[in-house]
Amino acid sequence: MKVYNETEFSQWSVYDDMIQSYRSNMISSQSLLLAVAALFFSKSDAMTITVCIIGLFNQWFIWYRVIRARSLVTDFHKHNALYELSLNINEEGKLWKEGDNHLSEHTYINNWSVRKKANNWVAEKTKQAKYKRNYRITRVKLDIILPIMFTIIWGMMLYLTLKDYIF
């Protein structure tokens, strides 16, 4: 593996560590909230519902969004450190040529079509199709499947709490 820029390599490492830390914090917070909801489950429907709403909000508006954004930043710096992405791709996602602006972190994160073109370039350069997507197998498991599993648990708890009121 070629590292062309120690700064990019360091940023990649920091953002990757941050994602792992965020995931651990989110799993811990979800577990704690589930324990609190379980304590209230047969004692206070209002408190159980409140904790469930907090848990779902924490999961889908914090966990998913924060980790998604950080994973894109991590990929940008990884691709820069290993494959010189921003030196080879411009702000439109095309091959860079004289006079073009180099691909920025902001554009990579916020522009799906440019990110797709940039990822395709990395996949072609490395001959690894997995780089065409930002969600590779580990991220799918941790950032999609795990939140869905927590959502199912929260949904079951809400259903069991509300079933006497609704049905």
C-alpha positions in Angstrom: 0.0 0.0 0.0 1.3 3.4 -1.0 0.9 6.3 1.4 1.3 9.5 -0.5 0.4 11.8 2.3 1.0 11.2 6.0 -1.7 13.8 6.9 -4.3 11.9 4.9 -3.2 8.7 6.5 -3.4 10.2 10.0 -6.9 11.7 9.3 -8.1 8.3 7.9 -6.8 6.6 11.1 -8.5 9.2 13.4 -11.8 9.1 11.6 -11.8 5.3 11.6 -11.1 5.3 15.3 -13.9 7.8 15.8 -16.4 5.6 14.0 -15.5 2.6 16.2 -15.9 4.8 19.3 -19.3 6.2 18.1 -20.5 2.7 17.4 -19.5 1.5 20.8 -21.2 4.5 22.4 -24.4 4.0 20.5 -24.6 0.3 21.3 -24.0 1.1 25.0 -26.6 3.9 25.0 -29.2 1.7 23.2 -28.5 -1.1 25.8 -28.9 1.4 28.7 -32.1 2.8 27.3 -33.5 -0.7 26.7 -32.7 -1.5 30.4 -34.4 1.7 31.6 -37.5 0.9 29.4 -37.6 -2.6 30.7 -37.6 -1.2 34.3 -40.6 1.0 33.4 -42.3 -1.6 31.2 -44.9 -2.9 33.7 -44.9 0.2 35.9 -45.5 3.3 33.7 -46.7 3.1 30.1 -45.9 6.9 29.7 -42.3 6.4 30.8 -41.9 3.3 28.7 -43.2 5.1 25.6 -41.0 8.1 26.3 -37.8 6.0 26.7 -38.8 4.1 23.5 -39.1 7.4 21.6 -35.8 8.6 23.0 -34.2 5.3 21.9 -35.5 5.4 18.4 -34.6 9.1 18.0 -31.1 8.3 19.3 -30.8 5.5 16.9 -32.1 6.9 13.7 -31.4 10.6 14.0 -28.1 10.4 15.8 -26.5 6.9 15.3 -27.4 6.5 11.7 -26.7 10.1 10.6 -23.4 10.6 12.6 -21.9 7.2 11.7 -23.0 7.5 8.0 -21.3 10.9 7.8 -18.2 9.8 9.6 -17.9 6.7 7.4 -18.0 8.8 4.3 -15.2 11.1 5.7 -13.2 8.0 6.6 -13.5 6.7 3.1 -12.5 10.0 1.6 -9.3 10.1 3.6 -8.6 6.4 3.1 -8.9 6.8 -0.7 -6.7 9.9 -0.5 -4.0 8.2 1.6 -3.9 5.1 -0.5 -5.0 6.1 -4.0 -4.5 9.8 -4.2 -8.3 10.3 -4.9 -8.5 14.0 -4.6 -5.4 14.5 -6.8 -6.9 12.3 -9.6 -10.6 13.2 -9.4 -12.1 16.7 -9.8 -15.2 18.3 -8.2 -17.5 16.8 -10.8 -16.2 13.3 -10.2 -14.2 13.2 -13.5 -10.5 12.6 -14.0 -8.7 15.7 -12.9 -7.0 17.9 -15.5 -5.2 21.2 -15.4 -7.4 24.0 -14.2 -9.9 21.7 -12.4 -10.6 21.9 -8.7 -9.5 18.9 -6.8 -12.2 16.8 -5.2 -13.0 18.2 -1.7 -14.1 16.3 1.3 -17.3 18.4 1.4 -18.2 17.5 -2.2 -17.4 13.8 -1.7 -19.7 13.6 1.4 -22.6 15.7 0.1 -22.8 14.8 -3.6 -23.9 11.3 -4.2 -23.3 11.3 -7.9 -19.7 12.6 -7.5 -19.1 10.1 -4.7 -20.3 7.3 -6.9 -18.0 8.3 -9.8 -15.0 8.7 -7.4 -15.8 5.3 -5.8 -16.0 3.7 -9.3 -12.6 5.2 -10.0 -11.1 3.7 -6.8 -12.7 0.3 -7.7 -11.3 0.3 -11.2 -7.8 1.4 -9.9 -7.7 -1.3 -7.2 -9.6 -3.9 -9.3 -11.9 -4.4 -6.2 -15.6 -4.0 -6.9 -16.3 -3.6 -3.1 -15.0 0.0 -3.4 -17.9 1.0 -5.7 -20.1 1.3 -2.5 -19.4 3.0 0.8 -21.4 0.2 2.5 -19.1 -2.8 2.5 -20.0 -6.0 4.5 -18.9 -4.9 7.9 -20.6 -1.5 7.6 -23.8 -3.3 6.5 -23.8 -5.4 9.6 -22.9 -2.7 12.0 -24.6 0.3 10.5 -27.7 -1.2 9.0 -28.5 -4.6 10.4 -27.8 -3.7 14.0 -29.9 -0.6 14.0 -32.7 -2.6 12.4 -32.5 -5.2 15.1 -32.7 -2.4 17.8 -35.7 -0.9 15.9 -37.4 -4.3 16.1 -36.8 -4.5 19.8 -38.1 -0.9 20.3 -41.1 -1.7 18.1 -42.0 -4.8 20.1 -41.7 -2.8 23.3 -43.9 -0.1 21.9 -46.4 -2.6 20.6 -46.6 -4.4 23.9 -47.0 -1.1 25.8 -49.7 0.3 23.4 -51.6 -2.8 22.5 -54.2 -2.4 25.2 -54.8 1.2 24.1 -55.0 0.6 20.3 -56.5 -2.9 20.0 
